[in-house]
Amino acid sequence: MLKRRSVLAAAGWTIVGASAVRAQAWPTQQVKIVVPYIPGGATDTAGRVLAEKMTALLGQQVIVENKGGGNTIIGMDMVAKSKPDGHTLLLGTTTLATNAALGLKQPYDPLKDFQPISTVADIPDILAVHPSIPVKTLPELVDWLAKQPEKTRYGTSGVGNQPHLWAELLRARLDMKMENVAYKGVADTLRDVLAGHVPIIIDVVLPTGNHVAAGRLNGICVASPERSTICPTVPTVGELGMKDMESAVFYGLVAPAGVPRPVIDRLNGLVHEAIKDPAVIKKYSDLGFVMTGSTPEAYLEKLKFETQRWTKVVKDNGIKIEG
């Protein structure tokens, strides 16, 4: 007759063994990465580059399905409610944190209904000015703004998106006398900034950094740990003594909550292998991305930190958007 401890131990090994079998069996079908945006654009391209490399590594097709709308909520809700078997994934973006910070109604809990797998890449923020402004550095810009009779306008690609939130964080930190003009997209923002109608732009490094590299705009600072390959002459916030102001639109792979841990670990390994590939790095770099990669736990902590960070910025500045 087996002792109770032996029975429990056997049961435990059965559970562990079953999890291992599930991980070995995965994938049993096509894997889908949901991109919560319409086709085209950097996010869609980033998802397709990752899917292509994962297909090669797995020997099983990994596809991208675009599910745009609702400030990414539609696509994220689809994944949150998917079967937790590791075959439906989400290319998560900063909106996993900022939607909650903005108080948007979401039919899921972004910190509980998703299982982080790994961060993938960041695209850092940049502050640039029209050449008509007689400044070259951030201290000069702050001083110039203080001497203007009225608040100077700065352009962003929308209210409540990550670059706008960083702009407000930076404005408050340095007591910069400026106010936001929100456009419906970066193309419209750049049109007016390049024409000199709005003298300052705060967005991500691409495409704005291309205009800095071409001399059409003067780059003041980038919010990345290292200088951007897009516009390498622009100093980082860390170089300016503000490492805590590093900020980026960040991307990562997540699954619905409940996916077996062995499957999550295998996916994490695949992501890390993919983003170390020189061809993948080159394609992401051309889009302005900086490769990251993390453990599932580190990704979850990042989501918590970013949610708390931007919630405070939204509250302190009374930022509201419809949704």
Buried (B, 14 or more C-beta within 10 A) or exposed (E): EEEEEEEEEEEEEEEEEEBEEBBEEBBEEEBBBBBBBEEEBBBBBBBBBBBBBBBEBBEBEBBBBBBBEBBBBBBBBBBBEBEBBBBBBBBBBBBBBBBBBBBBEBEBEBBEBBBBBBBBBBBBBBBBBBEEBEBEEBEBBBEBBEEEEEEBBBBBBBBBBBBBBBBBBBBEEBEBBBEBBBBEEBEBBBBBBBEEEBBBBBBBBBBBBBBBBEEBBBBBBBBBBEBBBBBEEBBBBBBBEBEEBBBBBBBBBBBBBEBBEBBBBBBBEBBBBBBEBEEBBEBBBBBBBBBBBBBBEBBBEBBEEBBEBBBEBBEEBEBEBEE
